[in-house]
Amino acid sequence: MSHALQDRPATESDLRRFVERHGRLFILTGAGCSTGSGIPDYRDSDGAWKRKQPVTFQDFMGSEPTRRRYWARSLLGWRRFRHAAPNDAHHALARLEAMGKSALLVTQNVDRLHQAAGSRNVIDLHGRLDRIRCMACERRSPREDFQTALESLNPDWAELEAAQAPDGDADLEGVDFTSFSIPCCASCGGLLKPDVVFFGENVPRERVETAIQALERADAVLVVGTSLMVYSGFRFAETAALQGKPTAAIVLGRTRADHLLALKVEQSCEAALSFLL
């Protein structure tokens, strides 16, 4: 079952009525929720890539040069990323939870800004960038400790400047990465990776199952700041439609689920959700 969009552009008042009408919302957020916190997004208003696609799981695991390039850029990008603070959109969604209106918040972001704003019932669908995972022994450790190790092994690199890119990356082009050194796991000597889901890697099944169970208990879906071009997010709009539950989206531009939406507000996330604050 799909829900046709209304003929006229939706407004903040329409969104307010949608939120008031539905007691329990399943909330799904994406990069557009965090752009107001200074974290760039990946896609333009047509849902196309703004830049070269992110590193894939297969490339990262299979190629030492790819890992050197990734961590050199991350060394620079993390310095700004770790200081990002929640914006009004994060605070508004935390307020929805405090009002008892949120069945669950599922975020595709890896920045933990929803938790920083006070949201408690959150699934980090694609993981969290503030943690490192050993691919051999599964040990998790803080990204901040790894940053210290990276900087101590690569002091000359730490002096470089680079423009901020999505998800703690940095634009560092025309550089020879062969001299860059990567620490290994302190416990077993294994290969270290951010504790996030890379492109080409599966979202852990238990996260998806927990989210789907919450969706079944919800009355409606609120999509905030994502074009849903990646299936891991789109599946929730698709499932909601099959269950006959309406979906409202706050997004600038086209989404993969436009044909499934009951309501679409084309404003910044902070502006559209300001009525909650």
C-alpha positions in Angstrom: 0.0 0.0 0.0 1.4 3.4 -0.9 0.4 6.9 0.2 0.3 9.5 -2.6 1.9 12.9 -1.9 -0.4 15.9 -1.8 -0.5 18.3 -4.7 0.8 21.4 -2.9 4.2 21.6 -1.3 4.0 20.4 2.4 4.8 22.9 5.2 6.0 22.8 8.7 2.3 23.0 9.8 1.5 19.8 7.8 4.4 18.1 9.5 3.2 19.2 12.9 -0.2 17.7 12.2 1.4 14.5 11.1 3.4 14.3 14.3 0.4 15.1 16.5 -1.8 12.6 14.6 0.5 9.6 15.1 1.2 8.5 18.7 4.4 6.4 18.0 6.8 7.4 15.3 9.6 5.2 13.8 12.3 7.8 13.1 15.0 7.3 10.4 17.7 9.9 10.0 20.6 10.4 7.6 23.4 12.8 6.6 21.1 15.8 6.2 20.4 15.8 9.9 24.1 16.5 10.6 25.0 19.0 7.9 24.0 21.8 10.3 26.7 20.5 12.6 29.4 21.0 10.0 29.6 17.4 8.7 29.3 17.3 4.9 26.8 15.0 3.2 27.5 12.6 0.3 24.7 13.3 -2.2 23.1 16.2 -4.1 19.4 17.1 -4.4 19.0 14.4 -7.1 20.4 11.7 -4.9 23.6 11.5 -7.0 27.1 11.4 -5.5 28.7 14.8 -4.9 32.2 13.2 -4.8 34.0 9.9 -5.4 32.2 7.1 -3.7 33.5 6.1 -0.2 36.0 3.3 0.2 34.4 -0.2 0.0 34.8 -2.9 2.6 36.5 -5.2 0.0 39.1 -2.5 -0.9 39.9 -1.6 2.7 40.3 -5.2 3.8 42.2 -6.3 0.7 44.6 -3.4 -0.1 47.3 -2.0 2.1 47.6 1.2 -0.1 43.8 1.7 0.3 44.2 1.4 4.1 47.1 3.9 4.2 45.1 6.4 2.1 42.0 6.0 4.3 43.8 6.4 7.6 46.0 9.3 6.4 42.8 11.2 5.4 41.1 10.1 8.6 44.0 11.4 10.7 43.2 14.9 9.5 39.4 14.6 9.2 38.9 13.2 12.8 40.3 16.4 14.3 37.3 18.4 13.2 34.7 15.5 13.3 35.3 14.8 16.9 34.3 18.4 17.9 31.0 18.4 16.0 28.1 19.3 18.3 24.3 18.5 18.0 22.2 21.0 16.1 18.6 21.9 16.6 17.4 19.0 14.5 19.1 16.5 16.9 17.6 18.4 19.9 14.1 18.4 18.3 14.2 14.6 17.8 15.5 14.1 21.4 12.4 16.2 22.4 10.1 13.9 20.5 11.5 10.9 22.5 11.1 12.8 25.8 7.4 13.4 24.8 6.9 9.7 24.4 6.4 10.0 20.6 9.3 8.0 19.4 9.1 4.2 19.1 12.8 4.1 18.0 15.3 6.4 16.3 17.4 4.6 13.7 20.2 6.6 12.3 22.4 6.0 9.2 24.9 8.5 10.7 28.0 7.4 12.5 28.6 10.6 14.5 26.7 9.8 17.7 25.1 13.3 17.7 21.6 12.0 18.5 23.0 10.5 21.7 24.9 13.8 22.5 21.6 15.6 22.1 19.9 13.4 24.7 18.2 10.7 22.5 18.4 7.3 24.4 16.5 4.8 22.2 18.8 4.9 19.2 20.2 2.3 16.8 23.4 3.3 15.0 22.5 1.3 11.9 25.9 1.9 10.2 28.0 1.8 13.4 30.0 4.5 15.2 33.1 6.3 14.1 34.3 7.0 17.7 35.3 3.3 18.0 37.9 1.0 16.4 37.3 -2.7 15.8 40.0 -5.4 15.4 39.0 -7.6 12.5 40.8 -10.5 14.0 40.0 -10.6 17.7 36.9 -8.3 17.6 38.3 -6.0 20.4 36.8 -2.5 20.4 38.8 0.5 21.5 38.3 4.3 21.4 39.1 6.2 18.2 40.7 8.9 20.4 43.4 6.4 21.5 43.9 5.3 17.9 44.3 9.0 16.9 47.1 9.4 19.4 48.9 6.3 18.0 48.4 7.6 14.4 49.8 11.0 15.2 52.8 9.6 17.1 53.7 7.3 14.2 53.1 10.0 11.5 54.1 13.3 13.0 54.7 15.0 9.7 51.3 14.0 8.4 49.6 15.5 11.5 50.9 19.0 10.4 49.0 18.8 7.0 45.8 20.8 6.3 42.9 19.3 4.4 39.2 20.2 3.7 36.6 18.4 5.6 34.8 15.5 3.8 31.8 13.3 5.0 32.1 11.0 8.0 35.4 12.2 9.3 37.2 11.9 6.0 39.4 14.7 4.5 40.2 15.8 1.0 43.9 14.9 0.6 44.7 14.6 -3.1 48.0 14.3 -5.1 49.9 12.8 -2.1 52.1 9.7 -1.9 50.8 7.6 1.0 53.5 4.9 0.9 55.3 6.3 4.0 52.2 6.4 6.2 52.2 3.9 9.1 49.1 2.2 10.6 49.1 0.8 14.1 47.8 -2.8 14.5 45.7 -4.2 17.3 47.5 -3.9 20.7 46.0 -7.3 21.8 46.6 -9.6 18.8 48.4 -7.6 16.1 45.3 -7.8 13.8 44.0 -5.3 11.2 42.1 -2.4 12.6 39.0 -0.8 11.0 36.5 1.9 12.1 33.6 0.2 13.8 31.3 1.3 11.0 29.6 -0.4 8.1 31.5 0.3 4.9 29.9 0.2 1.4 29.8 -3.5 0.4 29.6 -4.6 4.0 26.4 -6.0 5.6 24.6 -4.2 8.4 24.6 -6.6 11.4 21.3 -8.6 11.3 20.4 -8.0 14.9 20.3 -4.2 14.3 17.9 -4.7 11.3 15.7 -7.1 13.2 15.4 -4.8 16.3 14.5 -1.9 14.0 11.9 -3.9 12.1 10.3 -5.0 15.4 10.1 -1.3 16.5 8.6 -0.4 13.1 5.9 -3.0 13.6 4.9 -1.3 16.9 5.0 2.2 15.3 2.0 4.1 13.8 4.0 6.0 11.2 7.5 6.7 9.9 9.4 10.0 10.0 12.4 10.2 7.6 14.8 13.1 8.4 17.6 14.1 6.2 18.1 11.1 4.0 17.5 10.4 0.3 17.1 6.7 1.1 19.3 5.8 -1.9 21.0 3.0 0.1 18.9 0.0 0.6 19.8 -0.4 4.3 17.6 2.8 4.9 15.1 2.4 2.0 14.0 -1.0 3.4 12.2 0.7 6.3 10.1 3.0 4.0 9.3 0.0 1.9 8.3 -2.1 4.9 6.1 0.7 6.3 4.3 0.9 3.0 3.7 -2.8 3.0 2.3 -2.5 6.5 0.0 0.4 5.4 1.8 2.9 7.6 2.3 6.5 6.3 5.8 8.0 5.9 6.6 11.7 6.1 10.0 12.9 5.0 12.0 16.0 5.6 14.6 16.2 2.8 16.0 18.6 0.3 15.4 17.0 -3.1 14.6 13.6 -4.5 14.4 10.4 -2.5 14.3 6.8 -3.6 10.9 6.5 -1.7 9.1 9.5 -3.2 6.4 7.2 -4.5 5.8 5.8 -1.0 5.6 9.2 0.9 2.4 10.6 2.4 4.2 13.9 3.2 7.4 15.5 2.0 8.7 18.7 3.5 11.6 20.3 1.4 13.3 22.3 4.1 16.4 22.0 6.2 15.9 19.5 9.1 16.4 22.2 11.7 13.8 24.5 10.1 11.2 21.8 9.6 11.5 20.5 13.2 11.7 23.9 14.9 8.1 23.6 16.1 9.3 20.9 18.6 11.6 23.4 20.3 
